[in-house]
Amino acid sequence: MDLIVTQSGMIRCIYDETIELLPLGTPEISRGSHVEPTRDGLWTADLSPVAGPLLGPFPQRSAALTAEQDWLNQHWLLTGR
């Protein structure tokens, strides 16, 4: 789990349960994407909550989750957009 600390002291991360965030302050958690099944049993990662693309379809949910995390790391976490 990567924590990005801005010059103003704000901490950004892609949430998981690796690090307890409460000791760092009151977290403000928002959804970065929606990983959902398609009608034909495939999976997509919709990154529209962070102005991103629709990724997929993928044959397994795990592949969609990996693509979601990769995209967020490359395009959202470091840029803050």
N, C-alpha and C positions, 0 to 999 in steps of 0.2 A: 504494500500500500504506500503510494507516494503522497507526501504532504507538501504542497507548494505554499510557502509563506510570502505574501506580498509585502511591499515596502510599508503599507499601512498596518500590517500585522494580521490581515485576514488570512485564513488558512483555507486552501482549496484542496479537494481530494475526490477521488472516485470512491464512494463509500463501500466499505465491506466491514467485517467485524474483527479485522486484524488488530486495530488500534482503538482503544476506548477514547472517544472524542470528548466526552463531558468534561474531563479535567482541563481541556484546552479552552473551554468557554461554552456558551450555549450554541449548539449546532443549528444551522439552518439547512435542512436537507430538502432537496428538490429532485424531481425525477429527471433523468437524463435521456431516457428512451423508453420504448415499449417493445419488449420481445414477445411476439405473439405468433400463434399458429395460423397458417393459411387454410383455406377451405380444403385444399388437397393434401394436408398433413405435413407441409413444409413449414419453415420458420423464417420470420423476418425480424429485423431490428430497425425500428422506426425512431430515428434520432431527431425528429422534428421539435421535441421540447428544447433542444439546444441549437435549433436552426440547422440541423444536419440532414443527411439524406436517409432514404429508406434502403437498408442493406439486405441482400438476399434475393431470392429465397435460399435457405440452407436445409439440408436433409435432416439435421439434428438440431435440437434446441441448444446444445452445448456449443455448436459451431456458430450459431447466431450470437450467443453470449460472448464468445471469444471475439467475434468481429465487432460487437458493440464496444467492448472494453478497449480493443485496439484503436478504434476510431476515436473514442473519447480521449484516450491517452495522447494521440497524435494531433487532434484538432480542437479539443476543448480544454483539457487540463492545463496545458502550458500557456495557451493563448488567452484564456479567461473569457472567451466569447460565448 
